[in-house]
Amino acid sequence: MESAGSTQGLGIAAAPKTGSGATRAPMLNGPKRQHFLPRFYLEGFCRDGLVAVYDRNNDEVRLQQPVNTAVIGHFYTLEDTEGRKRFELEAVLCEYEGKAKPAIAKLIACEGLSDQERSDLSIFIALAAMRTPDMVNSVQSLNGQMVAHSAKLLFRDVEKVYQDLRADKLEEGTSDEELREQAAFMVDMAQSEKFVVTTDEKWAVQMTMQMALGAAPYLAGRHWRVVHRERDKHSFVTTDSPVFLNTTAPRGPSPYGVGFGSPDAFISFPLDQSCVLQAWGDDGLLEHKGADGNYIRKANLALGARCQRFLVARDEALVSSLAQELGLAQKQWQPKLRLG
């Protein structure tokens, strides 16, 4: 079974309107190679122009250029109702990358931000949390779980399903025996592992973008702390799931997860190899502090444990040691979103 979507959720099923009400020309041209970790961001984790990438699928480390890292063909390219490739989403992502770059540079330099810079950077970080294959695949998984759960509730009694089918197909000449067989088959499928839901990737991409726009205002209003390394010999890493979302204190047993809007949310995002942004609370302040090697190691392990496939850092030894300590090659990725 497939759950599909369209581009209408982002307003590009037809040509979008300008502020004056005039129709803008659709964006039909754009890059085929699209980074889910922005190129400028990856450059912040370089040494001699290269990043070290640990790939858990192959259990290997590669040295490569940022231009060839975290890139997928047409990942953000959508198709409109006329079957045309549309690049508006990629353009929006590029816009906020351009706004985030100078703001990140100011934080690296221990400077403050204007309200507008803080707002723009919040959108960039929220997008960084949601625009990755890790989150897109998680949304696909969650949607599949929800559809499968609904099917189990709807198709659990053969007699009821038979009666529903009989009412729908009374005039189609289908025999009662055939309808009972269909009802039994549907119940068997719904109640077993044979029922597999495939969710359209482009629909999931659009959902993650909408989630990001909803999350950004919460992030902007939190207390921000930029934690800087005290010595250049230490460095922070990033991953293909670069935003770490946790709680400020351990929770008791609960069916509810943590989100950007949770009162006890704790958000962490490596700005580059020299510092990481942490956010919690709701006072909207900004501070800077230093951190030693032990602190940085713990932060790297916490982030690395949540990667989908890739760890990214300035040197091979660092990503190799983190991957080995975390046992990433022996663990299977788990979706970030789960039903119940």
For each residue, the residues with C-beta under 8 A, 3 or more apart:
1: 147 195 196 197 198
2: 197 198 199 200
3: 143 144 147 197 198 199 200 203
4: 199 200 203
5: 9 200 202 203 204 206 207
6: 9 13 81 203
7: 10 12 13 78 79 80 81 86 202 206
8: 11 12 13 81
9: 5 6 206 207 210
10: 7 78 88 89 206 209 210
11: 8 16
12: 7 8 16 26 78 80 86 88 89
13: 6 7 8 80 81
14: 80 81
15: 23 24 25 26
16: 11 12 23 24 26 88
17: 21 22 23 24
18: 21 22 23 24
19:
20:
21: 17 18
22: 17 18
23: 15 16 17 18
24: 15 16 17 18
25: 15
26: 12 15 16 80 84 86 88
27: 30 86 87 88 91
28: 84 85 86 87
29: 87
30: 27 77 85 87 90 91
31: 34 87 90
32: 73 74 77
33: 71 72 73
34: 31 71 72 73 74 75 76 77 90
35: 38 39 42 69 70 71
36: 70 71 72 75 131 132 133 240
37: 41 42 69 70 128 132 238 240 242 312
38: 35 41 42 93 97
39: 35 42 43 66 67
40: 43 44 97 101
41: 37 38 44 45 97 104 128 238 272
42: 35 37 38 39 45 46 51 66 69 70 238 312
43: 39 40 46 66
44: 40 41 104 271 272 273
45: 41 42 51 235 237 238 270 272 273 312 313 314
46: 42 43 49 50 51 66 314
47: 50 51 52 314 315
48:
49: 46 65
50: 46 47 63 64 65
51: 42 45 46 47 63 64 65 66 69 312 313 314
52: 47 61 62 63 312 313 314 315 316 318 319
53: 61 62 63 64 69 310 311 312 319
54: 60 61 310 311 312 319 320 322 323 328
55: 58 59 60 61 62 309 310
56: 59 307 309 310 311 323 328 329 331 333
57: 309
58: 55
59: 55 56 323 328 329
60: 54 55
61: 52 53 54 55 316 319 320 323
62: 52 53 55
63: 50 51 52 53 316
64: 50 51 53 68 69
65: 49 50 51 68 69
66: 39 42 43 46 51 69
67: 39 71
68: 64 65 71
69: 35 37 42 51 53 64 65 66 312
70: 35 36 37 42 240 310 312
71: 33 34 35 36 67 68
72: 33 34 36 75 133
73: 32 33 34
74: 32 34 77 85
75: 34 36 72 133 205
76: 34 87 89 90 93 131 205
77: 30 32 34 74 85 86 87 89 90
78: 7 10 12 85 86 88 89 202 205 206
79: 7 83 84 85 86 202
80: 7 12 13 14 26 83 84 86
81: 6 7 8 13 14
82:
83: 79 80
84: 26 28 79 80
85: 28 30 74 77 78 79
86: 7 12 26 27 28 77 78 79 80 89
87: 27 28 29 30 31 76 77 90 91
88: 10 12 16 26 27 78 91 92
89: 10 12 76 77 78 86 92 93 205 206 209
90: 30 31 34 76 77 87 93 94
91: 27 30 87 88 94 95
92: 88 89 95 96 209
93: 38 76 89 90 96 97 127 131
94: 90 91 97 98
95: 91 92 98 99
96: 92 93 99 100 120 123 124 127
97: 38 40 41 93 94 100 101 124
98: 94 95 101
99: 95 96 102 103 117 120 121 123 124
100: 96 97 103 104 120 121 124 125
101: 40 97 98 104 105
102: 99 105 106 117
103: 99 100 106 107 113 117 118 120 121 124
104: 41 44 100 101 107 108 121 271 272
105: 101 102 108 109
106: 102 103 109 111 112 113 117
107: 103 104 110 111 113 226 271 275 277
108: 104 105 271 272 274 275
109: 105 106
110: 107 226 228 288
111: 106 107
112: 106 286
113: 103 106 107 117 118 121 286
114: 117 118
115: 118 119
116: 119 120
117: 99 102 103 106 113 114 120 121
118: 103 113 114 115 121 122 220 224 286
119: 115 116 122 123 216 220
120: 96 99 100 103 116 117 123 124
121: 99 100 103 104 113 117 118 124 125
122: 118 119 125 126 216 217 219 220
123: 96 99 119 120 126 127 212 213 216
124: 96 97 99 100 103 120 121 127 128
125: 100 121 122 128 129 216 219 243 267 269 277
126: 122 123 129 130 212 213 215 216 219 260
127: 93 96 123 124 130 131 209 212 216
128: 37 41 124 125 131 132 242 243 269
129: 125 126 132 135 212 215 242 243 245 260 269
130: 126 127 135 208 209 211 212 215
131: 36 76 93 127 128 135 136 205 208 209 212
132: 36 37 128 129 135 136 240 241 242 308
133: 36 72 75 136 137 240 308
134: 137 138 240 241 307 308 333 336
135: 129 130 131 132 138 139 208 211 241 336
136: 131 132 133 139 140 201 204 205 208
137: 133 134 140 141 204 308 335
138: 134 135 141 142 335 336 337
139: 135 136 142 143 199 204 207 208 211 337
140: 136 137 143 144 198 199 201 204
141: 137 138 144 145 199 335 337 338
142: 138 139 145 146 335 337 338 339
143: 3 139 140 146 147 197 199 204
144: 3 140 141 147 148 196 197 198 199
145: 141 142 148 149 338 339
146: 142 143 149 150 339
147: 1 3 143 144 150 151 197
148: 144 145 151 152 190 195 197
149: 145 146 152 153 339
150: 146 147 153 154
151: 147 148 154 155 189 190 195
152: 148 149 155 156 190 191
153: 149 150 156
154: 150 151 190
155: 151 152 161 186 187 189 190 191
156: 152 153 187 190 191
157: 160 161 187
158: 161 162 180 183 184 187
159: 162 163 183
160: 157 163 164
161: 155 157 158 164 165 183 186 187
162: 158 159 165 166 179 180 183
163: 159 160 166 167
164: 160 161 167 168
165: 161 162 168 169 174 179 182 183
166: 162 163 169 170 176 179
167: 163 164 170
168: 164 165
169: 165 166 172 174 179
170: 166 167
171:
172: 169
173:
174: 165 169 178 179
175: 178 179
176: 166 179 180
177: 180 181
178: 174 175 181 182
179: 162 165 166 169 174 175 176 182 183
180: 158 162 176 177 183 184
181: 177 178 184 185
182: 165 178 179 185 186
183: 158 159 161 162 165 179 180 186 187
184: 158 180 181 187 188
185: 181 182 188 189
186: 155 161 182 183 189 190
187: 155 156 157 158 161 183 184 190 191
188: 184 185 191 192 194
189: 151 155 185 186 192 194 195
190: 148 151 152 154 155 156 186 187 195
191: 152 155 156 187 188
192: 188 189 195
193:
194: 188 189
195: 1 148 151 189 190 192
196: 1 144
197: 1 2 3 143 144 147 148
198: 1 2 3 140 144
199: 2 3 4 139 140 141 143 144 203 204
200: 2 3 4 5 203 204
201: 136 140 204 205
202: 5 7 78 79 205 206
203: 3 4 5 6 199 200 206 207
204: 5 136 137 139 140 143 199 200 201 207 208
205: 75 76 78 89 131 136 201 202 208 209
206: 5 7 9 10 78 89 202 203 209 210
207: 5 9 139 203 204 210 211
208: 130 131 135 136 139 204 205 211 212
209: 10 89 92 127 130 131 205 206 212 213
210: 9 10 206 207 213 214
211: 130 135 139 207 208 214 215
212: 123 126 127 129 130 131 208 209 215 216
213: 123 126 209 210 216
214: 210 211 217 260
215: 126 129 130 211 212 218 219 259 260 261
216: 119 122 123 125 126 127 212 213 219 220
217: 122 214 220 221
218: 215 221 222 260 261 265
219: 122 125 126 215 216 222 260 267 279
220: 118 119 122 216 217 284
221: 217 218 282 284
222: 218 219 265 267 279 280 281 282 283 284
223: 279 280 281 282 283 284 285 286 287
224: 118 277 278 279 285 286 287
225: 277 278 279 286 287 288 289
226: 107 110 271 275 276 277 278 286 287 288 289
227: 275 276 277 278 289 290 291 295 299
228: 110 274 275 288 289 290 291
229: 232 234 235 236 273 274 275 290 291 296
230: 234 290 291 292
231: 234 292 293
232: 229 235 274
233: 293
234: 229 230 231 292 293 296
235: 45 229 232 273 274 296 313 314 315 318
236: 229 270 272 273 274 275 276 296 299 300 313
237: 45 270 273 300 303 304 311 312 313 318 319 322
238: 37 41 42 45 242 270 303 312 313
239: 242 303 304 306 307 308 310 311 312
240: 36 37 70 132 133 134 307 308 309 310 312
241: 132 134 135 306 307 308 336
242: 37 128 129 132 238 239 269 270 303
243: 125 128 129 267 268 269
244: 267 268 269 302 303 306
245: 129 258 259 260 265 266 267
246: 258 265 266 267 268 302
247: 250 251 258 262 264 265 266
248: 264 265 266 280
249: 264
250: 247
251: 247 254 258 264
252:
253:
254: 251
255: 340
256:
257: 337 338
258: 245 246 247 251 262 264 265
259: 215 245 262 265
260: 126 129 214 215 218 219 245 265 267
261: 215 218 265
262: 247 258 259 265
263: 282
264: 247 248 249 251 258 280
265: 218 222 245 246 247 248 258 259 260 261 262 280
266: 245 246 247 248 278 279 280
267: 125 219 222 243 244 245 246 260 278 279 280
268: 243 244 246 276 277 278 279 299 302 303
269: 125 128 129 242 243 244 276 277 279
270: 45 236 237 238 242 273 275 276 277 303
271: 44 104 107 108 226 274 275 276 277
272: 41 44 45 104 108 236 275
273: 44 45 229 235 236 237 270 313 314
274: 108 228 229 232 235 236 271
275: 107 108 226 227 228 229 236 270 271 272
276: 226 227 236 268 269 270 271 299
277: 107 125 224 225 226 227 268 269 270 271
278: 224 225 226 227 266 267 268
279: 219 222 223 224 225 266 267 268 269
280: 222 223 248 264 265 266 267
281: 222 223
282: 221 222 223 263
283: 222 223
284: 220 221 222 223
285: 223 224
286: 112 113 118 223 224 225 226
287: 223 224 225 226
288: 110 225 226 228
289: 225 226 227 228
290: 227 228 229 230
291: 227 228 229 230 295 296 299
292: 230 231 234 295 296
293: 231 233 234 296 297
294: 297 298
295: 227 291 292 298 299
296: 229 234 235 236 291 292 293 299 300
297: 293 294 300 301
298: 294 295 301 302
299: 227 236 268 276 291 295 296 302 303
300: 236 237 296 297 303 304 318 322
301: 297 298 304 305 322 325 326
302: 244 246 268 298 299 305 306
303: 237 238 239 242 244 268 270 299 300 306 307
304: 237 239 300 301 307 311 322 323 326 328
305: 301 302 326
306: 239 241 244 302 303 336
307: 56 134 239 240 241 303 304 310 311 328
308: 132 133 134 137 239 240 241 333
309: 55 56 57 240 333
310: 53 54 55 56 70 239 240 307
311: 53 54 56 237 239 304 307 319 322 323 328
312: 37 42 45 51 52 53 54 69 70 237 238 239 240 319
313: 45 51 52 235 236 237 238 273 318 319 322
314: 45 46 47 51 52 235 273 318
315: 47 52 235 318 319
316: 52 61 63 319 320
317: 320 321
318: 52 235 237 300 313 314 315 321 322
319: 52 53 54 61 237 311 312 313 315 316 322 323
320: 54 61 316 317 323 324
321: 317 318 324 325
322: 54 237 300 301 304 311 313 318 319 325 326
323: 54 56 59 61 304 311 319 320 326 328 329
324: 320 321 327
325: 301 321 322
326: 301 304 305 322 323 331
327: 324 330 331
328: 54 56 59 304 307 311 323 331
329: 56 59 323
330: 327
331: 56 326 327 328
332:
333: 56 134 308 309
334:
335: 137 138 141 142 338
336: 134 135 138 241 306
337: 138 139 141 142 257
338: 141 142 145 257 335
339: 142 145 146 149
340: 255
